[in-house]
Amino acid sequence: MVWEIIQNFFKSTGIAGFFTDGGWRNLIMIAIAIVLLFLAIKKKFEPYLLLPIAFGMLLVNLPYVGDEIFHVVKDTEGQTTGYEGIFGFLYYGVKWGIYPCLIFLCIGATTDFGPLIANKKTMLLGAAAQLGIFLTFFGAIAIGKNGLGWTNFDAKVASAIGIIGGADGPTAILVTSKLAPEYLSSIAIVAYSYMALVPVIQPPIIRLLTTKKERAIHMVPPREVTKAEKICFPIVVTIVTVLIVPSAGALIGCLMLGNLIKESGVVPKITETLANSLMYIVTILLGICVGCTAKAETFLTVDTILIFVLGILAFALATASGVLGGKLMCVITKGKVNPMIGAAGVSAVPMAARVVHKEGLKEDPTNFLLMHAMGPNVAGVIGSAVAAGVLLLLFA
């Protein structure tokens, strides 16, 4: 009798779950989660989002716990009809695009578009860097079921993978949740992991594509931007962008509303809330919900490996296309533009701009490129949102 009680108790514990079919996969996922937690805490790789993502992954892969906190409801044909559990209900904020848009609202309240307004041609460098998104899109299509047939990637999945090249986590999560939700955890982890590695990925590409003379180019200090210009900018960008790409309305609208709130100066308490409290609340909700989608059966696949490979390709191509755009602008302006600032056209603000600034200092300790690089850097935020809108318009 006592032995039966002990046996029944053991079978009800999560430990017994590791001895069932597929239990070893959970152990691997837990190990991956611990590695990500180490990177977030010890190495400080995008800790604000990678930490809750990793913990959500840890939690959902503990046997007999996953379905209690995050359960995917499916019909008789295997189609997803809803989500249950505490994090399942919170996941609707991801599915419906609420969290990414709220994060864009908060980003807008912390972004200074002054460098872009002062040097409007750097908007073109932000656009050039988005070529990495579409080049990776075609690469994913080429190895997918419509190309080499190595995997089941279709246009929707390719769009979600390509958007990694925008170096914008919320945008990648929004596009993936709309077009390829089954790959959400893989793409989110890849996007934020590579964003944290921008200081490692970008410098070799910049040095490969530029000469020592080009890297040492000094640029004229940007002019001072008026308050009126800063107030008008988000209004004009919203009207023009949304009229051209209506599907980008949610992201661009939230980004520009946040910026208008900041630049108007009439609601400082709201600006403070957006830049601090709301940003952190939404970030942790988004992170843990994305982490909870990383169940062993969907994450431990060949597709995940391919996404990691294509993700680094997307970042490299985005950086390269930005630098090449900078080189073209350098030629057109007869050497007045340092081509390195094109690398900041990805949306990793302000990390990419700092990388360019440091590369400039290596060639000449008096060459300060940070403010010049911030122009294409913030343009990249707008560019990635527009690129996401285009992909959603075509494939949603």
C-alpha atoms as one frame of an Amber mdcrd trajectory, in Angstrom:
protein
   0.000   0.000   0.000   2.722   2.426   0.993   4.748   1.507  -2.070   1.752
   2.148  -4.344   1.272   5.567  -2.766   4.928   6.382  -3.389   4.666   5.157
  -6.990   1.513   7.199  -7.657   3.107  10.276  -6.131   6.218   9.885  -8.286
   4.116   9.467 -11.438   2.340  12.740 -10.659   5.581  14.710 -10.362   7.289
  16.512 -13.200  10.366  14.340 -12.695   8.460  11.349 -14.057   7.708  13.361
 -17.186  11.361  13.252 -18.164  11.124   9.449 -18.422   8.224   9.502 -20.884
   8.546   9.506 -24.677  10.059  12.801 -25.740  10.993  13.738 -22.200  14.622
  14.147 -23.259  13.555  17.002 -25.515  12.320  18.904 -22.482  15.721  18.468
 -20.855  17.405  19.958 -23.920  15.015  22.914 -23.920  15.632  23.528 -20.224
  19.383  23.482 -20.909  18.909  26.004 -23.750  16.811  28.203 -21.463  19.539
  28.159 -18.798  22.150  29.142 -21.413  19.967  32.055 -22.524  19.487  33.124
 -18.909  23.266  33.054 -18.494  23.715  35.230 -21.584  21.061  37.669 -20.392
  22.304  37.959 -16.799  26.053  37.412 -17.038  26.800  38.699 -20.540  23.914
  41.222 -20.612  22.752  40.159 -24.103  19.472  42.107 -24.538  18.570  41.276
 -20.907  15.292  43.186 -20.784  13.652  40.799 -23.231  15.957  37.774 -23.387
  15.601  37.170 -19.640  11.759  36.827 -19.623  11.865  34.891 -22.923  14.343
  32.397 -21.463  12.376  32.016 -18.236   9.143  31.472 -20.165  10.952  28.776
 -22.171  12.181  27.178 -18.948   8.738  27.193 -17.385   6.799  25.826 -20.348
   9.180  22.879 -20.796   8.880  21.577 -17.242   6.783  18.393 -17.605   3.091
  18.664 -16.710   3.434  22.427 -16.217   3.510  23.614 -19.827  -0.105  22.872
 -20.659  -1.289  24.369 -17.382   0.226  27.780 -18.022   0.162  27.858 -21.839
  -2.167  25.502 -23.681  -2.851  25.705 -27.407  -6.450  24.704 -28.140  -6.924
  22.888 -31.448  -9.952  21.577 -33.307 -10.421  18.060 -34.663  -8.455  18.962
 -37.798  -5.466  20.165 -35.798  -6.052  23.874 -36.454  -5.359  26.286 -33.595
  -8.561  27.835 -32.268  -7.347  29.582 -29.120  -5.095  29.631 -26.075  -5.659
  28.780 -22.421  -3.694  29.083 -19.186  -2.459  32.285 -17.564   0.172  32.962
 -20.224  -2.105  31.625 -22.926  -4.593  34.403 -22.180  -1.780  36.971 -22.029
  -0.511  35.648 -25.363  -3.481  37.240 -27.110  -1.576  40.504 -26.681   1.069
  39.041 -28.997  -1.377  37.367 -31.385  -3.396  40.535 -31.859  -0.294  42.720
 -32.191  -1.002  44.709 -29.030   2.358  44.364 -27.254   4.590  45.193 -30.267
   2.530  48.303 -31.025   2.655  49.432 -27.388   6.433  48.978 -27.413   6.618
  51.148 -30.545   4.566  53.763 -28.693   7.140  53.689 -25.899  10.076  53.724
 -28.329   8.639  56.823 -29.969   8.638  58.584 -26.598  12.363  57.893 -26.193
  13.519  58.617 -29.757  15.050  61.853 -30.996  14.490  62.253 -34.732  16.547
  65.465 -34.724  19.620  63.966 -36.489  17.368  62.585 -39.238  15.521  65.887
 -39.659  18.824  67.769 -39.780  20.174  65.495 -42.532  17.171  64.155 -44.391
  19.168  62.296 -47.012  20.195  59.777 -44.355  16.618  58.485 -44.624  17.848
  56.799 -47.822  20.480  54.896 -45.836  17.790  53.625 -43.482  15.904  52.417
 -46.555  19.028  50.849 -48.086  19.620  48.723 -45.006  16.147  47.210 -45.377
  17.326  45.444 -48.540  18.678  42.792 -46.188  15.085  41.915 -45.284  14.025
  41.274 -48.860  17.241  39.539 -49.923  16.847  37.118 -47.011  13.174  36.697
 -47.935  14.183  35.460 -51.375  16.881  33.289 -49.826  14.321  31.595 -47.556
  12.003  31.120 -50.539  14.874  29.553 -52.496  15.514  26.837 -49.900  11.809
  26.378 -49.130   9.192  24.148 -50.681   8.893  26.419 -53.726  12.651  26.263
 -54.325  15.126  23.557 -53.335  12.565  21.896 -51.086  14.893  21.651 -48.081
  12.124  22.784 -45.755   8.466  23.813 -45.695   9.175  27.564 -45.727   6.613
  29.429 -47.823   6.259  33.158 -48.516   4.730  33.835 -45.095   7.504  32.094
 -43.182  10.114  33.685 -45.455   8.656  37.101 -44.624   8.950  36.423 -40.897
  12.548  35.261 -41.310  13.491  38.168 -43.553  12.238  40.775 -41.086  15.002
  39.651 -38.699  17.302  41.733 -40.906  15.527  44.875 -39.734  17.144  44.383
 -36.302  13.859  45.336 -34.682  12.537  42.802 -32.168   8.943  44.071 -31.781
   8.514  44.289 -35.563   9.839  40.748 -36.013   7.436  39.484 -33.348   4.464
  41.313 -34.908   5.117  40.002 -38.421   5.779  36.465 -37.191   2.666  36.388
 -34.987   0.585  37.374 -38.032   2.244  35.252 -40.726   4.037  32.315 -39.073
   3.045  31.974 -35.379   4.444  28.444 -35.195   7.932  29.929 -35.595   7.453
  32.791 -33.138   9.818  31.587 -30.416  12.588  30.641 -32.857  12.468  33.943
 -34.735  12.157  36.063 -31.580  15.141  34.379 -29.932  17.198  34.656 -33.127
  16.269  38.324 -33.585  17.171  39.386 -30.066  20.281  37.206 -29.897  21.711
  38.746 -33.047  20.666  42.246 -31.975  22.819  41.743 -28.891  25.671  40.676
 -31.178  25.529  43.788 -33.394  28.900  45.018 -31.967  30.404  41.671 -33.029
  28.659  41.206 -36.401  28.913  44.687 -37.904  32.588  45.773 -37.525  34.111
  43.060 -39.777  31.541  43.818 -42.502  32.158  47.567 -42.235  35.933  47.122
 -42.498  35.563  44.687 -45.394  33.466  47.084 -47.485  35.225  50.386 -46.705
  38.752  51.708 -47.095  40.823  53.307 -44.345  40.438  56.654 -46.104  36.644
  56.334 -46.211  36.426  55.387 -42.531  38.414  58.500 -41.607  36.063  60.928
 -43.400  34.905  63.771 -41.144  31.351  65.039 -41.614  30.060  68.567 -41.105
  28.245  68.881 -37.738  24.455  68.693 -38.234  22.421  71.862 -37.940  20.222
  72.564 -34.953  16.636  71.402 -35.421  13.775  73.631 -34.278  10.988  72.536
 -31.960   8.426  73.183 -34.701  10.254  70.782 -37.037  10.310  68.070 -34.377
   6.565  68.475 -33.777   5.663  68.480 -37.465   7.891  65.487 -38.312   5.786
  62.688 -36.721   2.586  64.154 -38.160   3.968  64.387 -41.703   5.630  60.950
 -41.568   2.401  59.343 -40.353   0.304  60.882 -43.127   2.766  60.115 -45.936
   3.764  56.622 -44.795   0.303  55.338 -43.934  -1.170  56.675 -47.193   1.466
  54.703 -49.121   1.530  51.562 -46.930  -1.737  51.396 -44.930  -0.777  48.063
 -43.349   2.094  49.838 -41.551  -0.402  52.163 -39.886  -0.413  50.482 -36.474
   3.369  50.435 -36.027   4.083  53.824 -37.604   1.074  55.395 -35.875   2.167
  54.210 -32.430   5.811  55.163 -33.044   4.941  58.662 -34.207   2.293  59.229
 -31.530   4.870  58.413 -28.864   7.336  60.807 -30.481   4.726  63.569 -30.797
   3.848  63.174 -27.116   7.537  63.602 -26.287   8.274  66.519 -28.607   5.092
  68.466 -27.803   6.290  68.868 -24.224   2.742  69.390 -22.933   2.302  66.003
 -21.218   5.618  65.252 -19.471   4.052  62.719 -17.093   2.742  60.637 -20.000
   6.156  60.837 -21.676   7.786  59.620 -18.469   5.284  56.771 -18.147   5.806
  55.638 -21.736   9.590  55.807 -21.487   9.741  53.884 -18.221   6.824  52.084
 -16.537   4.764  51.063 -19.566   7.837  50.051 -21.561   9.028  47.662 -18.849
   5.569  46.218 -18.152   4.869  45.445 -21.808   8.392  44.122 -22.352   8.124
  41.505 -19.618   4.644  40.422 -20.781   5.835  40.151 -24.373   8.989  38.282
 -23.391   7.451  35.630 -21.185   4.576  34.988 -23.640   7.019  34.510 -26.521
   9.135  32.217 -24.334   6.095  30.092 -23.555   5.668  29.287 -27.253   9.098
  27.593 -27.268   7.901  24.080 -26.566  10.269  21.247 -27.385   8.144  19.733
 -30.149   8.067  22.990 -32.140  11.483  24.441 -31.288  13.823  21.452 -31.667
  13.598  21.148 -35.437  15.817  21.539 -38.485  13.797  24.646 -39.329  15.100
  26.349 -36.185  18.689  25.721 -37.284  17.900  27.152 -40.719  16.330  30.213
 -39.087  19.510  30.809 -37.070  21.583  30.611 -40.282  19.233  32.852 -42.260
  19.039  35.267 -39.313  22.779  35.966 -39.335  22.581  36.263 -43.120  19.795
  38.844 -42.773  21.856  40.948 -40.345  24.952  40.722 -42.544  23.072  41.655
 -45.708  21.303  44.564 -43.983  24.627  45.926 -42.735  26.299  45.416 -46.108
  23.495  47.058 -48.085  23.544  50.016 -45.696  27.310  50.455 -46.070  27.107
  50.147 -49.864  24.372  52.767 -49.840  26.700  54.947 -47.780  29.509  54.444
 -50.306  27.200  55.529 -53.118  26.166  58.607 -51.142  29.830  59.329 -50.448
  30.551  59.341 -54.186  27.524  61.495 -55.012  28.409  64.080 -52.340  32.099
  64.009 -53.368  33.367  62.614 -50.086  31.158  64.537 -47.655  29.458  61.437
 -46.233  31.306  58.766 -44.271  29.987  55.493 -45.773  30.145  53.732 -42.401
  27.021  55.550 -41.206  25.037  53.382 -43.636  25.652  50.420 -41.323  23.552
  52.225 -38.712  20.555  51.962 -41.046  19.457  48.819 -39.219  16.947  49.436
 -36.454  19.141  48.512 -33.468  18.969  51.930 -31.759  21.401  53.224 -30.561
  23.677  50.180 -30.647  24.387  50.302 -34.396  25.149  54.036 -34.242  27.622
  53.413 -31.419  29.361  50.707 -33.453  29.859  53.175 -36.320  31.093  55.835
 -33.892  33.659  53.450 -32.380  34.897  52.385 -35.815  35.384  56.034 -36.702
  37.364  56.668 -33.524  39.657  53.744 -34.325  40.742  55.455 -37.545  40.829
  58.979 -36.110  40.317  59.778 -32.390  38.849  63.180 -33.383  36.223  61.733
 -35.742  32.894  61.828 -33.898  30.206  60.102 -35.967  27.569  59.291 -33.341
  25.091  62.060 -34.182  25.581  61.498 -37.923  24.960  57.766 -37.493  21.816
  58.383 -35.432  20.106  59.777 -38.546  20.077  56.502 -40.503  19.660  54.602
 -37.226  16.283  56.157 -36.390  15.404  56.044 -40.101  15.914  52.292 -39.812
  13.161  52.120 -37.189  10.759  53.719 -39.655  12.139  51.611 -42.514  11.676
  48.300 -40.708   8.078  49.226 -39.841   7.381  50.099 -43.479   9.025  46.859
 -44.658   6.842  44.948 -42.185   3.796  46.747 -43.559   4.718  45.765 -47.112
   5.124  42.095 -46.154   1.840  42.081 -44.236   0.105  43.791 -47.148   1.370
  41.126 -49.564   0.993  37.958 -47.491  -1.280  38.484 -44.464
